[in-house]
Amino acid sequence: MSESRRAQELRAEILVKTAEYYAEAFGGEADFEPGTSRVSYAGRVFDEREIVSLVDSSLDFWLTYGRFSKQFEEDLASFLGLKHCFLVNSGSSANLLAFSALTSPRLGERRIERGDEVITVAAGFPTTIAPIVQFGAVPVFVDVVLATGNVDVTQLEAALSSRTKAVMLAHTLGNTFDVDAVTAFCERHGLWLVEDNCDALGSKWRGRYTGGFGHIGTSSFYPPHHMTMGEGGAVYTDDDELASIVLAMRDWGRDCICPSGVDNRCGKRFSQQFGTLPFGYDHKYVYSEFGYNLKVSDMQAAVGVVQLEKLPGFIAARRRNFETLTTLLQPVRDALILPEPTPGAEPSWFGYLMTVREGVGVTRDELVAALEKARVQTRMLFGGNMTRQPCFDGMRASGEGFRTLGELPNTDRIMNDAFWIGVYPGMTEDMLAFMAETIVGSIRR
Ligand SMILES: Cc1ncc(COP(=O)(O)O)c(C=O)c1O
């Protein structure tokens, strides 16, 4: 965009004023008063740089995919050490896109077809599994391990059938699933692996970032996540073919790869033959996939670009807060199953998951009530046991559309006895101490 000198000066002034506005409107930190101030489980952590970047982008008035989106995709791919990254409007859209890409006819025999099975877990977030169900594939649920909330890899072989095509799993609350076992299982049986990395950006497995172990990985940038752009997500992969399918499906299903506002980058816009379309039919309107429009506005990406620069600091703070809670909760480790990193993992924690042990004289619901009364925000492990959610009513009644490997006792345990609290970078030492005191006090009544 070419801007007149006066417009450039005005932009610079506006950005200086924006930073001043931040200092005035958001700058001061309120004192923490235990029991009165709210302790959120998560939230956006930002300063004037995000707002300045947002306003900068709004003055471009480009609105759709633009310079910040492109930069964000390049920066995140480089952070993760992957070739391709596509920005989308949510983590749920990212999961939809990642799964849908694997149904593309371009993949021939390996594509997922209706009725094929996808192994996953029920203790998690609904939109890790929604794309499987919506497409008409069959989720097959195996149980989880209590201390990690992650897939019990000893059950994978038993869950396999002649229709199994993929494994789709999240790293629960940042704690990495056993990547060695899951990838070995997928390789042994020629299965796709979709890594829902929405709660684990920055987690490492044997020194490498998660999200790149599967054929496709996904992120969410909704405010509670490791970094935010309000609404946003990403799909990433090292596979060129999957990347081109993901791009097409993100952008209406079209074959053309010109970004918004660009025409005829390939120079062959009116000179190609596609299927039975007339020769030279405008490539901009040639659809090689059935797609969506899952793009974000460039203003969201402008916030994301700054947040991504801060990500290493955010991850370190989450790890520190996790360690602090583990130390402070030692007095009640006989009453609570405290979270443990999967051996081999260096988690970038999303939350602090605890399961109340049996017969300790206090229930999960009592602990949650005590924390919420003390103004500490708590969370369940999302859907608990997804197969018991109302959205499964029809499938449960008919006994069709999904399978479980046995009764999923640990998944039910998590639904009944587990909850989590936050470790986000906005948490102070005082807040961590207060949360731990409240928990210890409620157990030692
Ligand atoms: C594991 C997991 N996957 C996917 C999502 C969906 O992300 P979004 O809220 O951006 O749609 C979430 C949301 O928190 C999540 O926890």
The ligand as an SDF file (V2000), in Angstrom:
LIG
                    3D

 16 16  0  0  0  0  0  0  0  0999 V2000
   -7.5700  -29.6970   22.7700 C   0  0  0  0  0  0  0  0  0  0  0  0
   -8.3610  -28.6160   22.0970 C   0  0  0  0  0  0  0  0  0  0  0  0
   -8.5970  -28.7130   20.7900 N   0  0  0  0  0  0  0  0  0  0  0  0
   -9.2870  -27.7630   20.1250 C   0  0  0  0  0  0  0  0  0  0  0  0
   -9.7710  -26.6510   20.7810 C   0  0  0  0  0  0  0  0  0  0  0  0
  -10.5670  -25.6340   20.0080 C   0  0  0  0  0  0  0  0  0  0  0  0
   -9.9640  -24.3780   19.9130 O   0  0  0  0  0  0  0  0  0  0  0  0
  -10.8510  -23.0770   19.6030 P   0  0  0  0  0  0  0  0  0  0  0  0
  -11.5040  -22.6780   20.8770 O   0  0  0  0  0  0  0  0  0  0  0  0
   -9.8600  -22.0650   19.1170 O   0  0  0  0  0  0  0  0  0  0  0  0
  -11.8390  -23.4510   18.5700 O   0  0  0  0  0  0  0  0  0  0  0  0
   -9.5590  -26.5140   22.1410 C   0  0  0  0  0  0  0  0  0  0  0  0
  -10.0980  -25.3260   22.8390 C   0  0  0  0  0  0  0  0  0  0  0  0
   -9.7410  -24.9270   23.8890 O   0  0  0  0  0  0  0  0  0  0  0  0
   -8.8370  -27.5210   22.8280 C   0  0  0  0  0  0  0  0  0  0  0  0
   -8.6320  -27.4390   24.1500 O   0  0  0  0  0  0  0  0  0  0  0  0
  1  2  1  0
  2  3  1  0
  2 15  2  0
  3  4  2  0
  4  5  1  0
  5  6  1  0
  5 12  2  0
  6  7  1  0
  7  8  1  0
  8  9  2  0
  8 10  1  0
  8 11  1  0
 12 13  1  0
 12 15  1  0
 13 14  2  0
 15 16  1  0
M  END
$$$$
